Amino acid sequence: MVRRTMMSESRRNRRKTERNKRQSKNDISRRDKIIGVLAIIAIFIIAAIVAYYVSLSKAGLKLF
């Protein structure tokens, strides 16, 4: 038994598939990954320098 789809049913199915399509996330490019890693490393180094400076200043040494 062959079932013929009516025009409205075909349209309904087409809209249903469009709604169910999920947008794929954009991949992070290699350049952006490198920039992100460098930014994290820079923040860590700056935090370490600030912590070192604060500890020396609390010890009574005058640095600048």
ZATOR-851254 format. One record per residue (C-alpha): residue number from 1; chain; x, y, z. Coordinates in steps of 0.05 Angstrom, whole numbers, plus 5000, padded with zeros to 4 digits. Layout:
BEGIN
<r><seq>NUM</seq><mol>A</mol><u>X</u><v>Y</v><w>Z</w></r>
...
//
This chain:
BEGIN
<r><seq>1</seq><mol>A</mol><u>5000</u><v>5000</v><w>5000</w></r>
<r><seq>2</seq><mol>A</mol><u>5031</u><v>5065</v><w>4977</w></r>
<r><seq>3</seq><mol>A</mol><u>5016</u><v>5125</v><w>5018</w></r>
<r><seq>4</seq><mol>A</mol><u>5013</u><v>5192</v><w>4983</w></r>
<r><seq>5</seq><mol>A</mol><u>5032</u><v>5251</v><w>5024</w></r>
<r><seq>6</seq><mol>A</mol><u>4988</u><v>5310</v><w>5020</w></r>
<r><seq>7</seq><mol>A</mol><u>5017</u><v>5378</v><w>5007</w></r>
<r><seq>8</seq><mol>A</mol><u>5004</u><v>5403</v><w>5078</w></r>
<r><seq>9</seq><mol>A</mol><u>5036</u><v>5341</v><w>5108</w></r>
<r><seq>10</seq><mol>A</mol><u>5099</u><v>5349</v><w>5066</w></r>
<r><seq>11</seq><mol>A</mol><u>5102</u><v>5422</v><w>5087</w></r>
<r><seq>12</seq><mol>A</mol><u>5093</u><v>5403</v><w>5160</w></r>
<r><seq>13</seq><mol>A</mol><u>5148</u><v>5352</v><w>5157</w></r>
<r><seq>14</seq><mol>A</mol><u>5195</u><v>5401</v><w>5123</w></r>
<r><seq>15</seq><mol>A</mol><u>5183</u><v>5453</v><w>5178</w></r>
<r><seq>16</seq><mol>A</mol><u>5192</u><v>5400</v><w>5231</w></r>
<r><seq>17</seq><mol>A</mol><u>5261</u><v>5380</v><w>5204</w></r>
<r><seq>18</seq><mol>A</mol><u>5281</u><v>5453</v><w>5200</w></r>
<r><seq>19</seq><mol>A</mol><u>5263</u><v>5463</v><w>5274</w></r>
<r><seq>20</seq><mol>A</mol><u>5300</u><v>5400</v><w>5295</w></r>
<r><seq>21</seq><mol>A</mol><u>5364</u><v>5420</v><w>5261</w></r>
<r><seq>22</seq><mol>A</mol><u>5415</u><v>5441</v><w>5312</w></r>
<r><seq>23</seq><mol>A</mol><u>5466</u><v>5494</v><w>5296</w></r>
<r><seq>24</seq><mol>A</mol><u>5535</u><v>5466</v><w>5300</w></r>
<r><seq>25</seq><mol>A</mol><u>5584</u><v>5502</v><w>5344</w></r>
<r><seq>26</seq><mol>A</mol><u>5641</u><v>5537</v><w>5309</w></r>
<r><seq>27</seq><mol>A</mol><u>5707</u><v>5503</v><w>5322</w></r>
<r><seq>28</seq><mol>A</mol><u>5759</u><v>5545</v><w>5358</w></r>
<r><seq>29</seq><mol>A</mol><u>5814</u><v>5560</v><w>5310</w></r>
<r><seq>30</seq><mol>A</mol><u>5887</u><v>5543</v><w>5325</w></r>
<r><seq>31</seq><mol>A</mol><u>5904</u><v>5617</v><w>5329</w></r>
<r><seq>32</seq><mol>A</mol><u>5850</u><v>5630</v><w>5380</w></r>
<r><seq>33</seq><mol>A</mol><u>5873</u><v>5571</v><w>5422</w></r>
<r><seq>34</seq><mol>A</mol><u>5944</u><v>5597</v><w>5423</w></r>
<r><seq>35</seq><mol>A</mol><u>5921</u><v>5667</v><w>5442</w></r>
<r><seq>36</seq><mol>A</mol><u>5878</u><v>5637</v><w>5499</w></r>
<r><seq>37</seq><mol>A</mol><u>5936</u><v>5595</v><w>5526</w></r>
<r><seq>38</seq><mol>A</mol><u>5984</u><v>5654</v><w>5523</w></r>
<r><seq>39</seq><mol>A</mol><u>5933</u><v>5699</v><w>5559</w></r>
<r><seq>40</seq><mol>A</mol><u>5925</u><v>5647</v><w>5615</w></r>
<r><seq>41</seq><mol>A</mol><u>6001</u><v>5641</v><w>5622</w></r>
<r><seq>42</seq><mol>A</mol><u>6009</u><v>5717</v><w>5623</w></r>
<r><seq>43</seq><mol>A</mol><u>5956</u><v>5724</v><w>5677</w></r>
<r><seq>44</seq><mol>A</mol><u>5990</u><v>5670</v><w>5719</w></r>
<r><seq>45</seq><mol>A</mol><u>6059</u><v>5703</v><w>5712</w></r>
<r><seq>46</seq><mol>A</mol><u>6031</u><v>5772</v><w>5731</w></r>
<r><seq>47</seq><mol>A</mol><u>5995</u><v>5742</v><w>5791</w></r>
<r><seq>48</seq><mol>A</mol><u>6060</u><v>5708</v><w>5814</w></r>
<r><seq>49</seq><mol>A</mol><u>6099</u><v>5773</v><w>5807</w></r>
<r><seq>50</seq><mol>A</mol><u>6046</u><v>5812</v><w>5846</w></r>
<r><seq>51</seq><mol>A</mol><u>6045</u><v>5759</v><w>5901</w></r>
<r><seq>52</seq><mol>A</mol><u>6121</u><v>5761</v><w>5905</w></r>
<r><seq>53</seq><mol>A</mol><u>6121</u><v>5836</v><w>5909</w></r>
<r><seq>54</seq><mol>A</mol><u>6067</u><v>5837</v><w>5963</w></r>
<r><seq>55</seq><mol>A</mol><u>6104</u><v>5785</v><w>6005</w></r>
<r><seq>56</seq><mol>A</mol><u>6169</u><v>5825</v><w>6001</w></r>
<r><seq>57</seq><mol>A</mol><u>6134</u><v>5889</v><w>6018</w></r>
<r><seq>58</seq><mol>A</mol><u>6102</u><v>5857</v><w>6079</w></r>
<r><seq>59</seq><mol>A</mol><u>6170</u><v>5832</v><w>6100</w></r>
<r><seq>60</seq><mol>A</mol><u>6192</u><v>5905</v><w>6104</w></r>
<r><seq>61</seq><mol>A</mol><u>6234</u><v>5910</v><w>6041</w></r>
<r><seq>62</seq><mol>A</mol><u>6225</u><v>5971</v><w>5998</w></r>
<r><seq>63</seq><mol>A</mol><u>6229</u><v>5952</v><w>5925</w></r>
<r><seq>64</seq><mol>A</mol><u>6211</u><v>6016</v><w>5887</w></r>
//
